[in-house]
Amino acid sequence: MNFRIPPRLRPAWRLLRLPILVLAYLVLRPILVALSATHGFGSPAGMSLPYLAIAALEVVLRVALLTVIPAVLVYRVITCLLLGEKPSGAVSSREIVRTDSPSSAP
């Protein structure tokens, strides 16, 4: 399965992906606490599959939010500083071409 975001939606996705991850973590945390009270470690019934699945998902989100995302951001900042380039999403004024009149060709 190849998940591709259409080019029209990429700018919106870039702005929303980090808040979506934070929101998912904040939603899963109380769910895990509630499941832990009844199906977590030391419960009489033992650990359940939903508890293990939510715990694994929370660990993945926590690792992404605390290590992967800051590492990528630091890498991008250092790369921009060393190479003197703009970030991949930036557009310079020379790249903008008006298409409303035929005489504005570059």
Summary of the structure (lengths in Angstrom):
residues: 106
radius of gyration: 22.1
end to end distance: 40.8
largest distance: 78.2
contacts: 198
relative contact order: 0.08
helix: 67%
strand: 0%
